[in-house]
Amino acid sequence: MSVQDWPRSTSAVEFGCSLDIRALGQPGDRDRLKGLCPRLSARSRYMRFHGALNELSETFLDQLMDVDHDLREAFVALQGEEIVGVARYVVAAESPSLAEVTVLVADAWQRQGIARHLLSRVRESAVQRGITGFRASVLPSNEPAQRLVNAVAPDHHVFRTSDGLGFRWSHSDPASRRHFARTTAAESSTPAASP
Ligand SMILES: CC(C)(COP(=O)(O)OP(=O)(O)OC[C@H]1O[C@@H](n2cnc3c(N)ncnc32)[C@H](O)[C@@H]1OP(=O)(O)O)[C@@H](O)C(=O)NCCC(=O)NCCS
């Protein structure tokens, strides 16, 4: 599927300004992604990439830009020309119905519902491709991400991985469906459980 097939969406009310969420892959996105890195704290970079990262190398940018809108998909949230958040999924090698999800929001934009909205777009896209389950790898000290999973997928399962925790959930479970119905309706969400 071509990136042009994905509609742009704008939410002006919730974020207090105009914010577009669309698939990654438009001209200029490589530079926009590069521009996101300096707007991330060292902690956010560490939590997302599980290691110290001062800048995005060209090789790493190649990997981040490598979406085919089928097995590898990414959505970006933009304020004007700046990318302020990215969520992506990659279909798991062992199962076409399972995808690995990651999400990242620039520090100045955190706690405004952007990750929720990006994950909602990820879910919509995954449904269209027959993906029924998600997996996310989170460092044990990453409380925000654990709380985010609790908020969007309360029925998740947790397991140990080599470098932290794995979360697995189905987007069709009743609690997740209720959450995303609320997100779509732009209503306020229930408080998160403890991680
Ligand atoms: C985790 C992360 C993506 C959350 O993004 P965000 O846009 O701030 O998240 P949202 O505003 O959509 O928050 C959704 C819910 O998640 C939980 N949450 C998110 N950040 C939280 C925090 N710092 N403290 C407590 N709860 C948090 C809350 O339940 C929140 O709902 P609420 O604000 O109504 O209470 C962001 O902190 C980030 O980019 N961290 C660095 C990268 C990372 O850790 N990625 C995850 C591993 S791939």
The ligand as an ORCA input file, in Angstrom:
! r2SCAN-3c Opt
* xyz 0 1
  C       6.387      6.332     26.828
  C       6.039      7.526     25.947
  C       6.014      7.071     24.487
  C       4.650      8.068     26.334
  O       4.287      9.071     25.390
  P       3.211     10.198     25.769
  O       2.782     10.861     24.505
  O       3.750     11.037     26.833
  O       2.009      9.314     26.339
  P       0.488      9.775     26.478
  O       0.436     11.231     26.796
  O      -0.255      9.313     25.290
  O       0.059      8.985     27.763
  C      -0.876      7.924     27.713
  C      -0.937      7.297     29.094
  O       0.281      6.619     29.379
  C       0.613      6.803     30.772
  N       1.842      7.619     30.850
  C       2.563      8.108     29.821
  N       3.645      8.770     30.291
  C       3.590      8.709     31.625
  C       4.421      9.194     32.671
  N       5.529      9.920     32.431
  N       4.076      8.936     33.951
  C       2.980      8.221     34.225
  N       2.126      7.737     33.289
  C       2.446      7.965     32.007
  C      -0.566      7.526     31.388
  O      -1.520      6.548     31.781
  C      -1.087      8.293     30.218
  O      -2.433      8.652     30.342
  P      -2.814      9.996     31.177
  O      -1.897     11.081     30.720
  O      -4.259     10.203     30.796
  O      -2.601      9.650     32.607
  C       7.068      8.684     26.134
  O       7.262      8.895     27.514
  C       8.399      8.437     25.475
  O       8.582      8.748     24.298
  N       9.370      7.832     26.224
  C      10.681      7.549     25.632
  C      10.629      6.384     24.626
  C      10.019      5.150     25.255
  O      10.204      4.850     26.404
  N       9.275      4.382     24.411
  C       8.643      3.155     24.862
  C       9.451      1.956     24.572
  S       9.444      1.602     22.823
*
